Amino acid sequence: MNLLRPADLIDHVQQITPEFLAARGLRGLLLDLDNTLIPYRSYQENTEVVRWAHDLQDAGIRLYLLSNATGKRADFWLSRLAFAGVGMAGKPHPRAFQRGARELGLPPEQVGMVGDQVFTDVLGGNLAGLHTILVRPLADNGLPHTRAARLLERQVLGRYGHRWPH
Ligand SMILES: [Mg+2]
């Protein structure tokens, strides 16, 4: 098994619809926050993402935020997104993802992990037996270690024949 390989590669979370999930046998999602739902560091309201999350929940999809951001930042967004979750989740440790799946009340094979980082979201999600969905990062956070990780990510994805269209 290729632990760094995402099951799906998408441009933005709004591409995930109830039909997309049904086709993959998924009933719930663990969602990364920074650069997946909201640009890194942003506190700007994003009605599109909030509406997308509401629509999925209306369709019976269970959502849970699994973020490594500070508890304070995670709480700010949780109050707006209107679903449960945690900050300081401890990704990529598989235990964080297993706990998330338990919170959703679903077996791992029915849970999608949606995130923008190969070495955090995809690696940990795959180790926990989840269906991993890599989303193109919303913004460049400018941190040197992230820039290095992005370079490695491109190489890993290139090896699987994946390339972001730009
Ligand atoms: Mg992220």
Residues whose N, C-alpha, C, O or C-beta is under 5 A from the ligand:
A	BS01	MG	D32 L33 D34 N35 T36 D116
